[in-house]
Amino acid sequence: MRFTAAAEMLKARPGQWARVQKREKRAHAATAAYQINRGLLAAFRPAGSFEAASRTVDGEYLVYARYVGHEQELKNAGERGRIHDAQ
């Protein structure tokens, strides 16, 4: 799955984990998860809006991710609301 398509699919299902990649080596899966977590891949920016983890399942090296940016957006909206209400 291409990165842009994976990110859009995850955004459509906020908070739900999904497999986004299968890699040939464990280290490659771990690196991909790291890159997603840090926002190093353009499709998964801003940093912190996605969570990712690598797992070995039946000898396959898989990368799972979920979109959590909605949680930050809700928090920011709440903070703006509190500031607005206080004025």
All heavy atoms as an XYZ file, in Angstrom:
687
protein
N       0.857     -1.182      0.000
C       0.000      0.000      0.000
C       0.896      1.235      0.000
O       1.841      1.315      0.759
C      -0.889     -0.039      1.247
C      -1.827      1.122      1.374
S      -2.937      1.040      2.802
C      -3.887     -0.401      2.432
N       0.592      2.152     -0.866
C       1.357      3.391     -0.931
C       1.104      4.212      0.332
O       0.036      4.142      0.923
C       0.983      4.161     -2.175
C       1.272      3.329     -3.431
C       1.420      4.109     -4.692
N       2.263      5.285     -4.640
C       3.590      5.280     -4.830
N       4.209      4.166     -5.043
N       4.260      6.401     -4.810
N       2.095      5.017      0.707
C       1.996      5.763      1.953
C       0.802      6.706      1.982
O       0.092      6.785      2.977
C       3.282      6.543      2.220
C       4.460      5.683      2.539
C       5.647      5.849      1.862
C       4.390      4.706      3.517
C       6.752      5.061      2.154
C       5.481      3.911      3.818
C       6.665      4.089      3.126
N       0.571      7.438      0.913
C      -0.538      8.392      0.890
C      -1.870      7.668      1.050
O      -2.723      8.101      1.826
C      -0.520      9.214     -0.408
O       0.736      9.886     -0.497
C      -1.627     10.239     -0.427
N      -2.039      6.575      0.344
C      -3.281      5.799      0.449
C      -3.449      5.235      1.854
O      -4.552      5.246      2.410
C      -3.298      4.676     -0.586
N      -2.360      4.760      2.439
C      -2.423      4.212      3.798
C      -2.825      5.296      4.794
O      -3.685      5.088      5.656
C      -1.084      3.603      4.183
N      -2.213      6.476      4.683
C      -2.525      7.567      5.606
C      -3.982      8.004      5.472
O      -4.661      8.241      6.483
C      -1.590      8.750      5.354
N      -4.478      8.098      4.252
C      -5.874      8.493      4.048
C      -6.831      7.446      4.614
O      -7.850      7.786      5.214
C      -6.143      8.725      2.561
C      -5.444      9.950      2.000
C      -5.805     11.238      2.739
O      -6.990     11.434      3.079
O      -4.893     12.052      2.974
N      -6.505      6.166      4.419
C      -7.339      5.095      4.957
C      -7.377      5.166      6.485
O      -8.434      5.024      7.094
C      -6.800      3.734      4.489
C      -7.624      2.536      4.918
S      -7.021      1.636      6.373
C      -5.329      1.320      6.002
N      -6.229      5.425      7.101
C      -6.175      5.515      8.560
C      -6.950      6.731      9.073
O      -7.634      6.647     10.099
C      -4.722      5.572      9.027
C      -3.903      4.311      8.765
C      -2.429      4.565      9.051
C      -4.418      3.143      9.583
N      -6.859      7.848      8.364
C      -7.602      9.041      8.776
C      -9.110      8.824      8.702
O      -9.864      9.405      9.475
C      -7.215     10.241      7.905
C      -5.855     10.803      8.237
C      -5.545     11.994      7.346
C      -4.212     12.610      7.697
N      -3.904     13.772      6.839
N      -9.527      7.966      7.782
C     -10.959      7.672      7.646
C     -11.462      6.791      8.792
O     -12.669      6.710      9.025
C     -11.231      6.985      6.304
N     -10.519      6.152      9.514
C     -10.878      5.279     10.641
C     -10.020      5.642     11.849
O      -9.181      4.857     12.288
C     -10.653      3.814     10.258
C     -11.452      3.383      9.070
C     -11.257      1.943      8.709
N     -10.010      1.358      9.208
C      -9.562      0.173      8.861
N     -10.237     -0.561      8.025
N      -8.431     -0.284      9.345
N     -10.194      6.843     12.397
C      -9.323      7.306     13.484
C      -9.322      6.345     14.666
O     -10.361      5.820     15.049
C      -9.890      8.659     13.878
C     -11.121      8.873     13.089
C     -11.238      7.798     12.080
N      -8.127      6.127     15.192
C      -7.969      5.292     16.376
C      -7.902      3.800     16.103
O      -7.542      3.036     16.998
N      -8.204      3.361     14.907
C      -8.207      1.931     14.585
C      -6.882      1.528     13.956
O      -6.410      2.164     13.024
C      -9.338      1.595     13.618
C     -10.708      1.800     14.206
C     -11.801      1.409     13.215
O     -11.570      0.662     12.283
N     -12.988      1.940     13.419
N      -6.295      0.447     14.471
C      -5.047     -0.076     13.940
C      -5.305     -0.802     12.632
O      -6.321     -1.467     12.470
C      -4.402     -1.037     14.926
C      -3.848     -0.360     16.132
C      -4.484     -0.182     17.325
C      -2.563      0.231     16.270
N      -3.661      0.482     18.193
C      -2.475      0.746     17.575
C      -1.472      0.370     15.419
C      -1.341      1.389     18.041
C      -0.338      1.008     15.890
C      -0.279      1.518     17.191
N      -4.363     -0.694     11.707
C      -4.436     -1.407     10.430
C      -3.020     -1.732      9.960
O      -2.082     -0.988     10.247
C      -5.145     -0.564      9.376
N      -2.889     -2.836      9.237
C      -1.592     -3.177      8.656
C      -1.347     -2.276      7.457
O      -2.201     -2.172      6.576
C      -1.572     -4.640      8.223
C      -0.196     -5.086      7.775
C      -0.186     -6.513      7.388
N      -0.413     -6.563      5.933
C      -0.436     -7.664      5.237
N      -0.335     -8.830      5.828
N      -0.616     -7.614      3.932
N      -0.190     -1.619      7.440
C       0.109     -0.701      6.348
C       1.277     -1.167      5.491
O       1.446     -0.666      4.379
C       0.361      0.740      6.855
C      -0.903      1.324      7.461
C       1.511      0.794      7.838
N       2.072     -2.109      5.995
C       3.202     -2.601      5.222
C       3.593     -3.999      5.653
O       3.384     -4.390      6.801
C       4.442     -1.727      5.407
C       4.450     -0.461      4.639
C       5.827      0.166      4.659
O       6.596      0.023      5.597
N       6.139      0.886      3.609
N       4.212     -4.707      4.719
C       4.887     -5.975      4.982
C       6.305     -5.795      4.467
O       6.500     -5.377      3.319
C       4.194     -7.120      4.251
C       4.877     -8.448      4.406
C       4.108     -9.511      3.635
C       4.975    -10.726      3.413
N       4.305    -11.713      2.554
N       7.306     -6.050      5.313
C       8.706     -5.827      4.938
C       9.472     -7.145      4.918
O       9.056     -8.132      5.528
C       9.371     -4.857      5.919
C       8.692     -3.490      6.044
C       8.556     -2.748      4.731
N       9.808     -2.416      4.126
C      10.348     -1.222      4.103
N       9.721     -0.209      4.667
N      11.505     -1.009      3.525
N      10.602     -7.137      4.246
C      11.415     -8.349      4.095
C      12.231     -8.673      5.345
O      12.541     -9.828      5.595
C      12.360     -8.212      2.893
C      11.634     -8.184      1.561
C      10.915     -9.482      1.267
O      11.493    -10.561      1.510
O       9.759     -9.407      0.802
N      12.582     -7.634      6.112
C      13.416     -7.826      7.296
C      12.785     -7.125      8.492
O      12.130     -6.099      8.356
C      14.823     -7.273      7.062
C      15.568     -7.995      5.958
C      16.955     -7.446      5.800
C      17.691     -8.200      4.709
N      19.073     -7.760      4.579
N      13.030     -7.701      9.666
C      12.499     -7.122     10.906
C      12.971     -5.681     11.082
O      12.198     -4.807     11.449
C      12.923     -7.980     12.093
C      12.391     -7.487     13.411
C      12.954     -8.245     14.615
N      13.453     -9.552     14.261
C      13.111    -10.681     14.868
N      12.289    -10.661     15.873
N      13.624    -11.825     14.491
N      14.249     -5.437     10.817
C      14.801     -4.085     10.985
C      14.115     -3.087     10.054
O      13.906     -1.928     10.436
C      16.306     -4.091     10.743
N      13.758     -3.522      8.861
C      13.082     -2.621      7.922
C      11.686     -2.264      8.427
O      11.240     -1.117      8.275
C      12.995     -3.249      6.536
C      14.335     -3.447      5.893
N      14.490     -4.123      4.713
C      15.586     -3.061      6.269
C      15.771     -4.142      4.390
N      16.459     -3.501      5.323
N      11.001     -3.234      9.019
C       9.675     -2.955      9.588
C       9.793     -1.990     10.760
O       9.002     -1.053     10.890
C       8.998     -4.256     10.015
N      10.796     -2.201     11.603
C      11.004     -1.310     12.751
C      11.338      0.104     12.291
O      10.853      1.088     12.863
C      12.113     -1.866     13.645
N      12.142      0.212     11.237
C      12.497      1.529     10.697
C      11.272      2.233     10.128
O      11.075      3.434     10.354
C      13.586      1.394      9.617
O      14.762      0.852     10.230
C      13.905      2.736      8.974
N      10.442      1.502      9.402
C       9.226      2.106      8.844
C       8.316      2.616      9.957
O       7.764      3.719      9.868
C       8.487      1.095      7.972
N       8.162      1.832     11.027
C       7.332      2.263     12.150
C       7.909      3.524     12.790
O       7.178      4.474     13.112
C       7.206      1.145     13.178
N       9.219      3.553     12.949
C       9.887      4.732     13.509
C       9.629      5.965     12.643
O       9.314      7.045     13.157
C      11.396      4.457     13.620
C      12.201      5.650     14.050
C      12.340      5.962     15.403
C      12.813      6.477     13.115
C      13.081      7.064     15.808
C      13.553      7.581     13.513
C      13.681      7.866     14.855
O      14.404      8.968     15.251
N       9.754      5.797     11.334
C       9.549      6.921     10.419
C       8.118      7.436     10.480
O       7.887      8.651     10.417
C       9.907      6.508      8.991
C      11.382      6.250      8.802
C      11.701      5.666      7.444
O      10.897      4.970      6.845
N      12.897      5.953      6.961
N       7.154      6.541     10.614
C       5.752      6.963     10.739
C       5.552      7.704     12.053
O       4.952      8.787     12.086
C       4.809      5.744     10.634
C       4.858      5.179      9.202
C       3.386      6.125     11.035
C       4.167      3.828      9.047
N       6.060      7.151     13.143
C       5.901      7.776     14.462
C       6.500      9.175     14.518
O       5.951     10.066     15.170
C       6.540      6.901     15.547
C       5.707      5.704     15.902
O       4.481      5.764     15.920
N       6.369      4.595     16.164
N       7.609      9.379     13.849
C       8.315     10.658     13.890
C       7.860     11.639     12.813
O       8.334     12.770     12.774
C       9.825     10.434     13.758
C      10.414      9.597     14.866
C      10.524     10.408     16.133
N      11.191      9.636     17.166
C      10.630      9.291     18.323
N       9.408      9.666     18.597
N      11.291      8.597     19.205
N       6.971     11.199     11.937
C       6.514     12.078     10.867
C       7.569     12.324      9.813
O       7.566     13.360      9.149
N       8.486     11.381      9.635
C       9.554     11.540      8.659
C       9.078     11.283      7.235
O       9.743     11.688      6.286
C      10.727     10.612      8.995
C      11.373     10.853     10.361
C      12.461      9.818     10.623
C      11.934     12.264     10.453
N       7.953     10.624      7.098
C       7.343     10.383      5.794
C       6.226     11.403      5.615
O       5.366     11.557      6.487
C       6.801      8.960      5.708
C       7.831      7.847      5.958
C       7.148      6.504      6.102
C       8.851      7.834      4.836
N       6.226     12.101      4.497
C       5.295     13.216      4.282
C       3.840     12.827      4.508
O       3.069     13.610      5.062
C       5.482     13.784      2.877
N       3.449     11.640      4.128
C       2.048     11.225      4.263
C       1.615     11.117      5.722
O       0.426     11.196      6.020
C       1.825      9.882      3.562
N       2.585     10.962      6.626
C       2.268     10.753      8.038
C       2.628     11.957      8.894
O       2.981     11.831     10.064
C       2.984      9.485      8.544
C       2.527      8.245      7.839
C       3.275      7.674      6.832
C       1.317      7.659      8.177
C       2.848      6.532      6.181
C       0.879      6.518      7.529
C       1.648      5.958      6.524
N       2.510     13.139      8.323
C       2.751     14.373      9.061
C       1.442     15.011      9.444
O       0.439     14.761      8.792
C       3.576     15.339      8.199
C       4.974     14.853      8.017
C       5.807     15.850      7.245
N       7.128     15.269      6.983
C       7.827     15.484      5.895
N       7.367     16.291      4.956
N       8.989     14.921      5.721
N       1.415     15.850     10.450
C       2.529     16.258     11.285
C       2.954     15.147     12.235
O       2.174     14.230     12.535
C       1.981     17.463     12.052
C       0.516     17.248     12.113
C       0.163     16.519     10.841
N       4.178     15.241     12.706
C       4.705     14.248     13.644
C       3.760     14.114     14.834
O       3.237     15.118     15.330
C       6.097     14.668     14.117
N       3.517     12.893     15.230
C       2.644     12.638     16.374
C       1.197     12.408     16.003
O       0.397     12.044     16.849
N       0.838     12.606     14.753
C      -0.556     12.398     14.366
C      -0.860     10.940     14.013
O      -2.017     10.565     13.885
C      -0.959     13.323     13.216
O      -0.154     13.098     12.090
N       0.196     10.124     13.908
C       0.037      8.687     13.687
C       0.891      7.937     14.693
O       1.948      8.427     15.093
C       0.499      8.294     12.274
C      -0.377      8.821     11.173
C      -0.180     10.091     10.658
C      -1.405      8.048     10.649
C      -0.982     10.576      9.643
C      -2.213      8.535      9.634
C      -2.005      9.797      9.134
N       0.432      6.764     15.092
C       1.229      5.844     15.893
C       1.465      4.609     15.052
O       0.568      4.180     14.325
C       0.486      5.441     17.169
C       0.330      6.549     18.159
C      -0.413      6.100     19.417
O      -1.012      5.002     19.419
O      -0.399      6.853     20.390
N       2.660      4.035     15.168
C       2.977      2.834     14.402
C       3.778      1.867     15.257
O       4.454      2.273     16.209
C       3.763      3.198     13.148
N       3.695      0.589     14.908
C       4.441     -0.460     15.589
C       4.758     -1.551     14.584
O       3.979     -1.795     13.661
C       3.628     -1.023     16.749
N       5.895     -2.203     14.772
C       6.235     -3.343     13.923
C       6.018     -4.619     14.728
O       6.242     -4.642     15.937
C       7.677     -3.244     13.428
O       8.582     -3.232     14.513
N       5.562     -5.646     14.048
C       5.284     -6.934     14.677
C       5.703     -8.052     13.742
O       5.598     -7.919     12.522
C       3.790     -7.099     14.992
C       3.237     -6.094     15.986
C       3.722     -6.406     17.399
N       3.169     -5.505     18.368
C       3.777     -4.418     18.824
N       4.962     -4.083     18.364
N       3.226     -3.651     19.740
N       6.140     -9.162     14.334
C       6.405    -10.372     13.566
C       5.228    -11.307     13.779
O       4.916    -11.671     14.919
C       7.710    -11.044     14.027
O       8.771    -10.101     13.916
C       8.014    -12.287     13.201
N       4.562    -11.658     12.691
C       3.388    -12.522     12.746
C       3.617    -13.670     11.766
O       3.752    -13.439     10.555
C       2.089    -11.750     12.386
C       0.880    -12.672     12.418
C       1.903    -10.564     13.320
N       3.670    -14.880     12.296
C       3.892    -16.067     11.456
C       5.104    -15.894     10.542
O       5.071    -16.240      9.358
C       2.646    -16.388     10.626
C       1.444    -16.744     11.491
O       1.645    -17.339     12.581
O       0.315    -16.429     11.082
N       6.171    -15.326     11.073
C       7.402    -15.164     10.321
C       7.418    -13.997      9.345
O       8.393    -13.805      8.624
N       6.356    -13.209      9.303
C       6.302    -12.040      8.438
C       6.517    -10.782      9.278
O       6.044    -10.697     10.410
C       4.959    -11.947      7.716
C       4.715    -13.079      6.750
C       3.409    -12.916      6.000
O       2.415    -12.456      6.600
O       3.404    -13.241      4.804
N       7.201     -9.812      8.700
C       7.512     -8.562      9.397
C       6.537     -7.485      8.932
O       6.600     -7.020      7.796
C       8.966     -8.168      9.135
C       9.901     -9.311      9.442
C      10.647     -9.915      8.441
C       9.996     -9.824     10.738
C      11.489    -10.984      8.720
C      10.828    -10.886     11.031
C      11.567    -11.465     10.016
O      12.388    -12.523     10.297
N       5.643     -7.123      9.822
C       4.527     -6.254      9.473
C       4.610     -4.923     10.207
O       5.130     -4.838     11.323
C       3.213     -6.944      9.807
C       3.035     -8.353      9.227
C       1.755     -8.981      9.727
C       3.060     -8.312      7.708
N       4.053     -3.895      9.582
C       3.962     -2.570     10.190
C       2.483     -2.233     10.329
O       1.728     -2.302      9.354
C       4.664     -1.497      9.335
C       4.566     -0.130     10.006
C       6.116     -1.879      9.079
N       2.084     -1.902     11.537
C       0.720     -1.488     11.830
C       0.737     -0.026     12.241
O       1.698      0.443     12.852
C       0.136     -2.317     12.987
C      -0.080     -3.758     12.632
C       0.926     -4.698     12.813
C      -1.294     -4.192     12.110
C       0.736     -6.030     12.480
C      -1.503     -5.524     11.780
C      -0.477     -6.433     11.967
O      -0.668     -7.748     11.636
N      -0.319      0.680     11.925
C      -0.398      2.099     12.290
C      -1.841      2.485     12.561
O      -2.777      1.773     12.180
C       0.177      2.966     11.180
N      -1.987      3.624     13.234
C      -3.316      4.211     13.447
C      -3.172      5.723     13.480
O      -2.120      6.265     13.809
C      -3.979      3.695     14.711
C      -3.313      4.143     15.991
C      -4.052      3.604     17.183
N      -3.396      3.991     18.427
C      -3.986      3.967     19.592
N      -5.241      3.582     19.696
N      -3.340      4.332     20.670
N      -4.265      6.385     13.119
C      -4.314      7.845     13.132
C      -4.810      8.311     14.489
O      -5.871      7.882     14.957
C      -5.250      8.343     12.028
C      -5.405      9.839     11.995
C      -4.335     10.658     11.683
C      -6.626     10.426     12.270
C      -4.479     12.035     11.647
C      -6.777     11.809     12.231
C      -5.706     12.599     11.925
O      -5.840     13.966     11.889
N      -4.031      9.144     15.145
C      -4.413      9.687     16.454
C      -4.470     11.211     16.436
O      -4.697     11.831     17.473
C      -3.461      9.195     17.576
C      -3.571      7.697     17.753
C      -2.025      9.602     17.298
N      -4.289     11.794     15.274
C      -4.328     13.249     15.152
C      -5.644     13.832     15.584
O      -5.694     14.949     16.094
N      -6.725     13.063     15.423
C      -8.031     13.546     15.839
C      -8.070     13.808     17.333
O      -8.740     14.714     17.796
C      -9.116     12.540     15.444
C      -9.029     11.248     16.190
N      -8.021     10.328     15.977
C      -9.816     10.735     17.160
C      -8.199      9.297     16.794
N      -9.273      9.520     17.512
N      -7.330     13.039     18.119
C      -7.288     13.259     19.568
C      -6.660     14.613     19.874
O      -7.156     15.357     20.719
C      -6.504     12.134     20.244
C      -7.191     10.788     20.134
C      -6.339      9.649     20.656
O      -5.216      9.900     21.136
O      -6.806      8.507     20.569
N      -5.574     14.938     19.174
C      -4.930     16.233     19.380
C      -5.831     17.363     18.894
O      -5.922     18.401     19.527
C      -3.578     16.286     18.657
C      -2.773     17.525     18.971
C      -2.423     17.658     20.435
O      -2.066     16.695     21.090
N      -2.547     18.853     20.966
N      -6.514     17.158     17.782
C      -7.437     18.175     17.267
C      -8.555     18.437     18.272
O      -8.924     19.585     18.514
C      -8.016     17.730     15.927
C      -7.000     17.720     14.805
C      -7.486     16.992     13.569
O      -8.661     16.578     13.526
O      -6.685     16.836     12.642
N      -9.092     17.367     18.872
C     -10.144     17.534     19.877
C      -9.612     18.265     21.102
O     -10.286     19.144     21.643
C     -10.717     16.171     20.281
C     -11.514     15.444     19.212
C     -11.887     14.042     19.694
C     -12.766     16.219     18.845
N      -8.399     17.915     21.517
C      -7.792     18.589     22.663
C      -7.592     20.069     22.367
O      -7.928     20.922     23.183
C      -6.454     17.928     23.006
C      -5.759     18.565     24.179
C      -4.427     17.910     24.448
C      -3.708     18.677     25.533
N      -2.307     18.356     25.635
N      -7.057     20.364     21.179
C      -6.841     21.766     20.805
C      -8.156     22.532     20.733
O      -8.246     23.675     21.172
C      -6.115     21.852     19.461
C      -4.679     21.390     19.558
O      -4.122     21.267     20.637
N      -4.087     21.107     18.417
N      -9.187     21.897     20.193
C     -10.499     22.553     20.112
C     -11.036     22.831     21.505
O     -11.594     23.893     21.761
C     -11.475     21.686     19.326
N     -10.843     21.901     22.420
C     -11.281     22.094     23.802
C     -10.536     23.222     24.478
O     -11.122     24.036     25.189
N      -9.239     23.291     24.236
C      -8.433     24.364     24.818
C      -8.855     25.715     24.245
O      -8.980     26.692     24.970
C      -6.953     24.113     24.559
C      -6.408     22.955     25.386
C      -4.987     22.581     25.016
O      -4.419     23.198     24.083
O      -4.472     21.680     25.658
N      -9.130     25.770     22.938
C      -9.591     27.028     22.346
C     -10.954     27.404     22.930
O     -11.225     28.557     23.204
C      -9.682     26.898     20.824
C      -8.343     26.962     20.140
C      -8.498     27.146     18.643
N      -9.258     26.090     18.011
C      -8.745     24.961     17.516
N      -7.462     24.735     17.603
N      -9.523     24.069     16.931
N     -11.798     26.387     23.150
C     -13.108     26.652     23.724
C     -13.025     27.202     25.122
O     -13.731     28.129     25.489
N     -12.092     26.650     25.912
C     -11.926     27.141     27.284
C     -11.427     28.569     27.274
O     -11.881     29.396     28.038
C     -10.966     26.226     28.064
C     -11.634     24.957     28.545
C     -10.789     24.278     29.578
N      -9.498     23.842     29.059
C      -9.276     22.706     28.410
N     -10.266     21.889     28.169
N      -8.075     22.389     28.012
N     -10.510     28.862     26.396
C     -10.005     30.229     26.324
C     -11.128     31.163     25.892
O     -11.324     32.212     26.488
C      -8.809     30.315     25.336
C      -7.609     29.552     25.909
C      -8.445     31.753     25.045
C      -6.489     29.344     24.936
N     -11.898     30.747     24.913
C     -13.002     31.557     24.412
C     -14.055     31.769     25.505
O     -14.536     32.879     25.692
C     -13.643     30.890     23.188
C     -14.788     31.651     22.643
N     -14.641     32.866     22.000
C     -16.113     31.398     22.650
C     -15.811     33.326     21.645
N     -16.724     32.446     22.008
N     -14.382     30.727     26.247
C     -15.398     30.821     27.294
C     -14.941     31.720     28.442
O     -15.771     32.340     29.107
C     -15.733     29.440     27.853
C     -16.469     28.597     26.822
O     -17.011     29.173     25.859
O     -16.491     27.367     26.972
N     -13.647     31.781     28.672
C     -13.132     32.546     29.793
C     -13.138     34.049     29.507
O     -12.995     34.847     30.411
C     -11.716     32.095     30.138
N     -13.290     34.438     28.270
C     -13.217     35.858     27.939
C     -14.529     36.541     28.135
O     -15.587     36.134     28.005
C     -12.752     36.036     26.500
C     -11.325     35.583     26.339
C     -10.868     35.729     24.886
O     -11.661     35.943     23.970
N      -9.568     35.614     24.677
